[in-house]
Amino acid sequence: MTSALLVMDVQVGIVERVPEGSTELLDAIGRAATAARSAGIPVVYVRIAFRPNGPEISRRNRSFAALANSGTFAMDDDDAATQVHPAVAPHPEDVVVVKKRVSAFAGSDLDVLLRSLDIDELVLTGIATSGVVLSTLRYAADQDFRLAILRDGCADGDPEVHRVLMEKVFPRQAEVLTTAEWVQRLSRGE
């Protein structure tokens, strides 16, 4: 089994929207990334960004069109808001993938990257649990990846939605565990 740790949408502008618990979230993701690197597991950062003025945002896309029309659109590829949060910044050996929709696979080269690295298991972290984590999990499950989700490495603006997904929905397709449990497993060589 060849794993990869995905750190999804943990960007400056997105972390700012989840102020409660963001310190614990970033700490958990940082511990997971450090453990992955030590175990030789690729760490792949996925971030969402668009071209200047967002030409790839369809007016039919309810979420992104509302963002683009808000007058506060700061989602260009080089905007500070779209950069990986400095508390969990990528290391030189890590890979950064840019996507154009909610799922880490949509509008990105993630699938090509994972196939090239012969990855068959994904360990998911990210913001939001009901957004990128859910969408990526569903697609990855349909592509026959083995899946694990780090419960404390994910956050959502709605704690109840986060709880329901972690306790009732995700276990149908993924193993849900804490960062400490996953790190311990790695230290045992599992």
C-alpha positions in Angstrom: 0.0 0.0 0.0 1.4 3.4 -1.0 -0.2 6.4 0.8 -0.3 10.1 0.3 -1.4 12.7 2.8 -3.7 15.4 1.3 -3.8 18.8 3.0 -6.8 20.4 1.3 -7.9 24.1 1.2 -5.9 25.0 4.3 -5.3 28.4 2.9 -5.0 31.8 4.6 -8.4 33.0 3.5 -10.2 29.8 4.4 -8.5 29.3 7.8 -9.6 32.8 8.7 -13.3 31.6 8.4 -12.8 28.9 11.0 -11.3 30.9 13.9 -12.6 28.5 16.6 -10.2 25.6 16.9 -8.0 26.8 14.0 -4.9 26.5 16.3 -5.7 22.9 17.1 -6.5 22.1 13.5 -3.3 23.6 12.2 -1.3 21.8 14.9 -2.9 18.4 14.0 -2.2 19.0 10.3 1.4 20.0 11.0 1.9 16.8 13.1 0.4 14.7 10.3 2.6 16.3 7.7 5.8 15.9 9.8 5.0 12.2 10.5 4.2 11.6 6.8 7.5 13.1 5.6 9.4 11.1 8.2 7.7 7.9 7.0 8.4 8.7 3.3 4.8 9.4 2.6 4.2 12.2 0.0 2.4 15.3 1.3 0.2 16.9 -1.3 -1.2 20.3 -0.7 -4.4 21.1 -2.6 -5.5 24.7 -2.8 -8.2 26.5 -4.7 -7.4 29.5 -6.9 -8.5 31.0 -10.2 -7.1 33.2 -12.9 -7.4 36.9 -12.5 -11.1 37.8 -12.4 -12.1 34.1 -12.2 -13.0 33.4 -15.9 -13.4 29.7 -15.0 -16.2 30.5 -12.6 -19.6 29.8 -14.2 -22.5 31.9 -13.3 -24.4 28.6 -13.0 -22.1 27.6 -10.1 -24.1 28.8 -7.1 -21.2 28.9 -4.6 -18.4 30.2 -6.7 -20.5 32.7 -8.6 -21.7 34.2 -5.3 -18.1 34.6 -4.2 -17.0 36.1 -7.5 -19.9 38.6 -7.4 -19.4 39.5 -3.8 -17.1 42.4 -4.6 -14.5 40.9 -2.3 -13.2 38.3 -4.7 -9.6 37.6 -3.7 -9.1 34.1 -5.1 -6.5 34.8 -7.9 -3.6 32.3 -7.9 -1.2 34.8 -6.4 -3.6 36.4 -3.8 -2.4 36.0 -0.2 -5.8 34.4 0.6 -5.2 31.5 -1.7 -1.8 30.6 -0.3 -1.3 27.6 2.0 -1.4 28.9 5.6 2.1 29.5 6.9 1.6 27.4 10.0 1.5 24.3 7.7 3.6 25.6 4.8 4.8 23.0 2.2 8.4 21.8 2.4 10.4 21.7 -0.8 9.8 18.0 -1.3 6.0 18.5 -1.0 3.7 18.9 -4.0 1.1 21.7 -4.4 -1.9 21.2 -6.6 -4.3 23.9 -7.7 -7.9 23.0 -8.3 -10.9 25.0 -9.7 -13.9 23.4 -7.9 -14.8 21.9 -4.5 -13.3 18.4 -5.0 -9.5 18.1 -5.0 -9.8 16.3 -8.3 -12.0 18.8 -10.1 -10.0 21.1 -12.4 -6.6 19.8 -11.1 -3.9 17.3 -12.1 -4.2 15.4 -8.8 -5.3 12.2 -10.5 -2.3 12.2 -12.8 0.0 13.0 -9.9 -1.4 10.1 -7.8 -1.2 7.6 -10.6 2.4 8.7 -11.4 3.3 8.1 -7.7 1.4 4.8 -7.7 -0.7 5.9 -4.7 -3.5 3.7 -3.7 -4.4 5.1 -0.3 -5.3 8.7 0.6 -5.2 10.2 4.1 -7.5 13.3 4.0 -7.3 16.6 6.0 -8.8 19.9 5.2 -11.4 22.7 5.4 -14.3 22.2 5.1 -15.4 18.8 6.1 -18.7 19.3 4.2 -16.9 20.7 1.2 -13.5 19.6 -0.1 -13.2 16.6 2.3 -16.7 15.2 1.4 -16.3 15.8 -2.3 -12.8 14.4 -2.5 -13.7 11.4 -0.4 -16.7 10.5 -2.7 -14.7 10.8 -5.9 -11.7 8.9 -4.5 -13.9 6.1 -3.2 -15.4 5.8 -6.7 -11.9 5.5 -8.0 -11.1 2.7 -5.6 -8.6 4.5 -3.4 -8.3 3.2 0.2 -9.2 6.1 2.4 -8.5 7.5 5.9 -9.7 10.7 7.3 -8.0 12.5 10.2 -10.9 13.7 12.3 -9.0 16.5 14.1 -7.3 17.4 10.8 -10.6 18.6 9.3 -12.9 21.4 10.2 -16.2 22.8 9.2 -18.1 26.0 9.9 -20.9 23.9 11.3 -19.7 21.6 14.1 -22.8 19.4 13.9 -22.3 18.8 10.2 -18.7 17.9 10.9 -19.8 15.4 13.6 -22.5 13.7 11.5 -20.1 13.3 8.6 -17.3 11.9 10.8 -19.5 9.6 12.8 -22.2 8.5 10.3 -21.3 9.2 6.7 -17.5 8.9 6.3 -17.1 5.5 8.1 -19.0 3.9 5.2 -16.1 4.6 2.8 -13.1 5.5 5.0 -11.4 4.8 8.2 -11.9 7.8 10.5 -9.2 8.3 13.1 -7.3 11.0 15.0 -4.0 12.4 14.0 -2.4 10.8 17.1 -3.8 7.4 16.1 -2.5 7.7 12.6 1.0 9.0 13.7 1.2 6.1 16.1 0.3 3.6 13.4 3.1 5.1 11.2 5.6 4.8 14.0 4.8 1.1 14.2 5.4 0.8 10.5 1.8 0.0 9.6 
